Amino acid sequence: MSLEIYLDLFSQPCRSVYIFAKKNDIQFDYKKISLFEGYQYSEEYGKINLLRKAPAIKDGDFYLAESPLVENHCSRIVAIMLYLTEKFHTPDHWYPADLQKRARVNEYLSWQHSTIRPHGSKMMWFKLLIPKAFGTEIPKEKMDNAVEDLNSSLNLFEEKFLQDRPFIVGDQISLADLVAIVEIMQPVGAGMDVFENRPKLKAWKDRVRAEIGAELFDEAHQAIFYAQEAVKTMDPEKIEHFKPKILRYFLS
């Protein structure tokens, strides 16, 4: 099998690629990695992805890298999925040929990397990883601002991108929905029910889960569902080298 995909399913972009490949019966060699254990800094991984981010693919002698784990700027979250759509001729609804439908997918993907993505990810760091793994409490003002930012993004998601449609583009699921759901699920791992009191958002999530397939959806999100337990078993020595960068990025 020539296609290798390097994934840590704690990462949102990794989950989207995993779900997309599995849902479309794309055969690949699943290379499970651990970003928190620093596998991305290994010599072996450096040969696959000099950017040292995940996910990444090796297709024969072709290599393609994806988005940052922490940095939210210039997040190229769909590079791999776009490659897979064209190489494997996946169903049109994922990335429609219709100009206006494709524009709607691109519109969401262009918006989300500076809104839903960082705001959802920050909840995981603020509510779980920083206090539990690094032993550093988040100042109340920063936490309140982060929650407000996430809620504002979710409001825009419902009002602008979802409206009264079943999915972002219309009646069928697209890459926009897949990218959205993995990001919106991230705070769930930190114990924040983003779907509570948001019936429209919950109904959309249920439709996306059904379209993906409940078994595949839940399989891909196991790391999120059990994140609060997993953080208790993290080796402090393996994650210590992340601490200064993480605290500087989020708390400075």
Secondary structure, 3 states (H helix, E strand, C coil): CCEEEEECCCCHHHHHHHHHHHHCCCCCEEEECCCCCCHHHCHHHHHHCCCCCCCEEEECCEEEECCCCCCCCCCCCCHHHHHHHHHCCCCHHHCCCCHHHHHHHHHHHHHHCCCHHHHHHHHHHHHHHHHHHCCCCCCHHHHHHHHHHHHHHHHHHHHHHHCCCCCCCCCCCCHHHHHHHHHHCHHHHHCCCCCCCCHHHHHHHHHHHHHHCHHHHHHHCHHHHCHHHHHHHCCHHHHHHHHHHHHHHHHC
